[in-house]
Amino acid sequence: MTSLRPLGSSDLQVFPLALGGNVFGWTADLDQSFAVLDAYTAAGGNFVDTADVYSAWGEGLSGGESETVLGKWLAARGNRDGVVLATKVGQHPEYPGLSAANIKAAADASLRRLGTDHIDLYYTHYDKPEVPVEEIIGALDELVRAGKVRHIAASNISAERLAASLDFSEREGLARYVALQPHYNLVSRDTYEGGLQDLAARTGLAAVPYYALAAGFLTGKYRPGAAVDSVRAGGAAKHLESERGRRVLAALDEVAGAHDAPVATVALAWLAAQPTVAAPIASARTVEQLPALLGVAELSLTEDEVARLTAASA
């Protein structure tokens, strides 16, 4: 069995790969979603990440689809206690923003869709600097005290606002962020490294990076002249146009070859080896895409390999 990792200062223990739920009810239908979730948990996975807005951007969708699929799966499998369930607030079309009233209403809506009485990890999806941190933390603390949320976390937030939030929690004895969800991968390092990463390290926050595979670019399937059938192909392929993107691919190929491992596994293993990172997030639309992601739990890169990838991505 793969050993679980502690999530920051919380009592949560998580698998070293968080399964992204953005595809559930969007590019993966109910049966595909159930199959992916079953395969992930059968391999020892226990950490599922979603958001109330997933996937409002899809044609004919309005948000909440992913949580609804997850709720049906949890009910069908009866395994709620074995899953660390993370969702987010602030972006659903009917519940936009981080006012205290909205946070509490959105949490209740998420709980209904998920068919559960508690959320293990509740993120503010995008910080709203116009809302005082005192209002945001106060509302989140109420949810924790009510037993609706076990732990709170932040995504897409500046180091300054994060520090102010932590200071307020500490000063008032309120619920405190235990995790941070930054945009972070081998071709996007300045979105986390620096002030945010330093603050996370200093305050014991766990990082759970999203876009861990750069919208699929770091799977290695995007190559010069190769056509990829994906809704995210345009965004991923643009990395091929940069010298750094090509340099990173070459280094990934080299390390992957040494381990006889998929390129995606190596890219995730580099992330997992970074200071503060507890578990990168990656999603799978089909069961066939899962093994390359799950491999991060077993692959340990040498210091030299980590350094080689770091240098290539500079």
C-alpha positions in Angstrom: 0.0 0.0 0.0 1.2 3.5 -0.8 1.7 5.5 2.3 -0.5 8.5 2.8 0.9 12.0 3.4 -0.2 14.4 6.1 -2.0 17.4 4.7 -0.3 20.4 6.4 -1.2 20.8 10.0 -4.6 19.0 9.6 -5.5 15.5 10.7 -6.1 14.6 7.1 -4.0 11.9 5.5 -4.0 11.9 1.7 -2.8 9.8 -1.3 0.1 11.5 -3.1 -2.2 12.2 -6.1 -5.4 14.1 -5.8 -7.9 13.1 -8.5 -9.3 16.2 -10.2 -13.1 16.2 -10.6 -13.3 18.9 -13.3 -14.1 16.3 -16.0 -17.0 14.5 -14.1 -20.3 15.4 -15.8 -18.4 17.3 -18.5 -16.1 15.3 -20.7 -16.7 12.2 -18.7 -20.3 11.0 -18.4 -21.7 9.2 -15.4 -20.5 5.7 -16.3 -17.0 6.9 -17.2 -16.8 9.0 -14.1 -17.8 6.1 -11.9 -15.2 3.8 -13.6 -12.4 6.4 -13.1 -13.3 6.9 -9.4 -13.6 3.2 -8.8 -10.1 2.6 -10.4 -8.6 5.4 -8.4 -9.9 4.2 -5.1 -9.0 0.6 -5.9 -5.4 1.7 -6.3 -5.4 3.3 -2.8 -6.5 6.8 -3.8 -8.5 8.7 -1.3 -8.3 12.4 -2.2 -10.8 13.9 -4.7 -10.8 17.6 -5.7 -13.8 19.4 -7.2 -15.5 22.8 -7.2 -19.1 24.0 -7.1 -18.6 25.7 -10.5 -17.5 22.5 -12.4 -18.5 22.6 -15.2 -20.5 25.7 -15.8 -18.5 26.5 -18.9 -19.6 23.3 -20.8 -22.3 23.6 -23.4 -25.7 23.1 -21.7 -24.2 22.9 -18.3 -24.8 25.3 -15.4 -22.3 24.3 -12.7 -22.6 21.7 -9.9 -22.4 18.8 -12.4 -19.1 17.4 -10.9 -20.4 17.5 -7.3 -23.6 15.8 -8.4 -21.8 13.0 -10.1 -19.5 12.6 -7.0 -22.6 12.6 -4.7 -24.2 9.8 -6.8 -20.9 7.8 -6.7 -20.4 8.2 -2.9 -24.0 7.1 -2.3 -23.7 4.1 -4.7 -20.4 2.9 -3.1 -21.2 3.8 0.5 -17.6 4.9 1.0 -17.9 8.5 2.2 -15.7 7.9 5.2 -12.8 6.6 3.0 -12.6 9.7 0.8 -11.1 13.1 1.6 -13.5 15.3 -0.3 -12.3 18.8 -1.3 -14.5 21.4 -3.0 -14.5 25.1 -3.6 -16.6 28.2 -3.2 -16.9 31.5 -5.0 -17.3 30.8 -8.8 -20.7 29.1 -9.2 -22.9 31.3 -11.4 -25.6 31.3 -8.7 -23.2 31.7 -5.8 -20.5 34.2 -6.9 -18.1 35.8 -4.6 -16.9 35.4 -1.0 -19.4 37.4 1.1 -20.2 35.6 4.3 -23.8 35.0 3.2 -22.7 33.5 -0.1 -20.0 31.3 1.4 -22.6 29.7 3.8 -25.3 29.4 1.1 -22.9 27.9 -1.4 -21.6 25.4 1.2 -25.2 24.2 1.8 -25.8 23.8 -1.9 -22.5 21.8 -2.3 -23.5 19.6 0.6 -26.8 18.8 -1.1 -25.2 18.0 -4.4 -22.5 15.8 -2.7 -25.1 14.1 -0.6 -23.0 14.4 2.5 -23.1 16.3 5.9 -19.5 17.5 5.7 -16.8 18.7 3.4 -13.3 17.6 4.4 -11.5 20.5 2.7 -13.2 23.7 1.7 -11.3 26.1 -0.5 -12.0 29.7 -1.4 -11.7 29.3 -5.2 -10.4 32.7 -6.2 -9.7 35.4 -3.6 -11.9 38.5 -3.8 -9.7 41.3 -2.4 -12.7 43.6 -2.1 -14.0 41.3 0.7 -12.2 41.7 4.1 -10.3 38.6 5.2 -12.2 39.0 8.5 -15.5 38.4 6.7 -14.2 35.4 4.8 -12.5 33.7 7.7 -15.5 34.4 10.0 -17.9 32.7 7.6 -15.6 29.7 7.1 -15.1 29.4 10.9 -18.9 29.2 11.3 -19.0 26.3 8.9 -16.3 24.5 10.8 -18.0 25.1 14.1 -21.3 23.8 12.6 -19.5 20.6 11.5 -20.3 21.3 7.8 -16.6 21.7 7.0 -13.6 20.0 8.6 -10.7 22.1 7.3 -10.4 25.3 5.2 -8.0 26.2 2.4 -7.3 28.8 -0.2 -6.7 28.8 -3.9 -5.6 31.6 -6.2 -4.6 34.0 -3.5 -1.7 36.5 -3.1 0.9 36.0 -0.4 -0.2 39.2 1.2 -3.9 38.2 1.5 -2.9 34.7 2.6 -0.7 36.1 5.4 -3.4 38.5 6.5 -5.9 35.6 6.7 -3.6 33.4 8.7 -2.8 36.3 11.1 -6.5 37.0 11.6 -7.2 33.3 12.3 -4.3 33.2 14.8 -5.3 36.4 16.5 -9.0 35.6 16.9 -8.6 31.8 17.5 -10.7 31.0 14.4 -10.4 28.2 11.8 -7.1 28.5 9.9 -6.2 27.6 6.4 -4.3 24.3 6.3 -3.7 24.0 2.5 -3.1 26.1 -0.6 -4.0 25.2 -4.2 -1.6 27.1 -6.5 -1.2 26.9 -10.3 2.2 25.1 -10.3 4.0 22.8 -12.7 7.3 22.4 -14.6 6.4 25.1 -17.1 4.7 27.4 -14.6 6.9 27.9 -11.6 6.6 31.6 -10.9 2.9 31.1 -10.2 3.9 29.6 -6.8 7.6 29.7 -6.2 8.8 32.8 -4.3 6.6 34.6 -1.7 3.7 32.1 -1.7 5.9 29.0 -1.4 8.0 30.7 1.3 4.9 31.6 3.3 3.5 28.1 3.0 6.7 26.6 4.2 6.9 29.0 7.1 3.4 28.5 8.3 3.1 24.7 7.6 0.6 24.9 4.8 0.4 22.0 2.3 0.4 22.8 -1.4 -2.0 20.9 -3.7 -1.0 22.2 -7.1 -3.5 22.4 -10.0 -2.7 22.3 -13.7 0.0 19.9 -12.5 0.4 18.6 -16.1 0.0 22.0 -17.8 -3.4 21.1 -19.4 -1.8 17.9 -20.8 1.4 19.3 -22.2 3.5 17.5 -19.5 2.0 14.1 -20.5 4.4 14.2 -23.5 1.6 13.7 -26.0 2.0 17.1 -27.6 4.9 16.9 -30.1 5.7 18.8 -33.2 3.3 17.8 -36.0 1.2 15.7 -33.6 -2.6 16.3 -33.5 -4.3 15.7 -30.1 -8.0 15.3 -29.7 -8.7 17.3 -26.5 -10.7 20.3 -25.5 -7.5 21.7 -24.0 -5.2 21.0 -26.9 -4.7 24.7 -27.9 -3.6 25.7 -24.4 -1.2 22.8 -24.0 0.3 23.0 -27.5 1.4 26.6 -27.0 4.2 25.3 -24.7 5.8 23.6 -27.7 6.4 27.1 -29.2 8.7 28.1 -26.3 12.3 27.0 -26.0 11.7 26.2 -22.3 8.8 23.9 -23.2 10.9 22.0 -25.6 13.8 21.8 -23.1 11.5 20.5 -20.4 10.1 17.8 -22.7 13.6 16.7 -23.6 14.6 16.4 -19.9 11.4 14.6 -19.1 12.0 12.1 -21.9 15.5 11.4 -20.6 14.4 10.8 -17.0 11.3 8.8 -18.1 13.5 6.6 -20.2 15.8 5.9 -17.2 12.8 4.7 -15.1 10.8 3.2 -18.0 8.0 5.4 -16.8 5.5 7.6 -18.6 6.4 11.3 -19.0 3.4 12.3 -17.0 4.5 10.3 -14.0 7.9 12.0 -14.0 6.3 15.5 -14.3 4.1 14.7 -11.3 7.0 13.2 -9.4 9.0 16.4 -9.8 6.1 18.3 -8.3 5.7 15.8 -5.5 9.4 16.3 -4.6 9.0 20.1 -4.2 9.0 21.7 -0.8 5.5 22.0 0.8 3.8 19.9 -2.0 1.5 17.2 -0.4 -0.2 16.0 -3.6 -0.5 17.3 -7.1 -3.9 17.3 -8.8 -4.5 15.6 -12.1 -7.7 14.4 -13.8 -8.5 11.4 -16.0 -11.4 11.2 -18.4 -10.9 7.5 -18.9 -9.5 4.6 -16.8 -6.8 4.1 -19.4 -5.4 7.6 -18.5 -5.1 6.7 -14.8 -2.0 4.5 -14.5 0.4 7.3 -15.6 -1.1 9.5 -12.9 -1.1 6.9 -10.1 2.5 6.1 -10.9 3.6 9.2 -8.9 2.9 7.3 -5.7 5.6 4.8 -6.5 8.2 6.8 -8.4 11.0 8.5 -6.5 13.4 10.7 -8.5 17.0 11.0 -7.5 18.3 14.4 -6.4 20.2 14.7 -9.6 17.0 14.0 -11.7 15.0 16.6 -9.8 17.9 19.1 -10.3 18.0 18.3 -14.0 14.3 18.9 -14.5 14.5 22.1 -12.4 17.4 23.4 -14.5 15.5 22.6 -17.8 12.5 24.5 -16.6 14.3 27.6 -15.4 
